[in-house]
Amino acid sequence: MTNHTFSVYPSDKGDFESKIEPDIKEGKQVTIFCSFTYITPNYSILFTLEGLRKFMGNGNYKVLLVMWDMNTLSNPYFRKLQSLKKIGDADTFINQKIEEIKTLALALGFDRENLLIYKSSDLWKRLISYKEENLFQQFYSLLAQMKIQDYAVSRDKVSHLIQIPMDLFFCNYFKELYPEDLEKEVDLVYFGQNKEALYYLTRELMLKNGLIEHKNPIFILMKNFPYLLHNDCVPEWSMSLRDIKDVIFGCGLTKKDILSVFKHLEEYMGKISVKIEKKIEELGYDEFYKKYNESKDEELLRLLAENMHKYLQECKEKYVQSSGQIEESILNISKKTEVKSIGSVLKSNIALDILLRADGTRNTTKISKELSKSIATTSMYVGKLKKLGLVRVLPNGNIKRNVKGFKINLELGV
């Protein structure tokens, strides 16, 4: 299965055609895994989500998104925001960003009931706590069989050389780590070509060491695109045009890279800058690049930055439009502190009554009248529920639940 946006890993084509395609055609549910190094709404995540959505088409998929929050906490960009007091505590910031990604995914057409998002930190805790096998020791043994110089590239950090192999462990033990969410093994993993070598090596070593009996999961390669990184920043929708220009001008793009990003933008936006579009129509892509000599590099980078900014703002607008339409879902609670925090608020009759009435048709004033409580008291409890991520305030001022229930795994989750 190959098209211009994705392809099946060459050695996996036979298994895909014999095992996965029949299930897709029969409408059986296929589980697909995808992980993200950064969790802020940046162009890389957006390209990946849009590509994944196109791969899925109208098939019946359960999507597992793993957000590497551990990487975020150690990123210089995040630490800079903290030092500038632009964000609050780390947990609240990360939960907000994950909620943004979820809302955006739903706006792109992912199925609400079959979209599950996890923090890598929670998966690590469950993996280490798993009692049936010593999974961490198995993981460590695999790392000991790898030669770091064979798999490191110039922009890789040591954390990535741990993160990427761990993704394969998460995939193969997901149904053991989250039995409340998954009844069968993960079928597919969707990733960019920068992960290809380590994913392949990890799976081969897992087969060699008897940890898995067959190639699992099957690899789906997304269309590759340049990684725009400068001063530990990648273009995201919270950035101004000036900030995006700084990244694009500073990350050393080749003309081939620039063209590749333009192709992605054209694919997802439907069209790109009129100036660029007309030249491409007139010349075709190959001639277009031949005509752009060194003296025009700066103009090309400026146009790329403008179009990247436009694309990110369009994605942000989709998010804003959808944020008030998201229906409540089941909340997975995986930390003892979360259980205590939610319990400490919901033990109050006022908080529970507010949550029951937060169906999007009432504002704080109306709820306070129904409960015969002061607006100040009601607002205080709404604030507590909002801080826990249980409710949100819609653009019209009404209060809407984010959850319709809670799910706790007492063996592995707390």
Secondary structure, 3 states (H helix, E strand, C coil): CECCCEEECHHHHHHHHHHHHHHHHCCCCEEEEEEECCCCCEHHHHHHHHHHHHHHCCCCEEEEEEECHHHHHHCHHHHHHHHCCCCCCHHHHHHHHHHHHHHHHHHCCCCHHHEEEEEHHHHHHHHHHCCCCCHHHHHHHHHCCCCHHHCCCCCCCHHHHHHHHHHHHHHHCHHHHCCCCCCCCCCEEEECHHHHHHHHHHHHHHHHCCCCCCCCCEEEEECCCCCCCECCECCECCCCHHHHHHHHHHCCCCHHHHHHHHHHHHHHHCCCCHHHHHHHHHHHHHHHHHHCCHHHHHHHHHHHHHHHHHHHHHHHHHHHHHHCCCCCEEEEECCHHHHHHHHHHHCCHHHHHHHHHCEEEEEHHHHHHHHCCCHHHHHHHHHHHHHCCCEEECCCCEEEECEEEEEECCCCCC
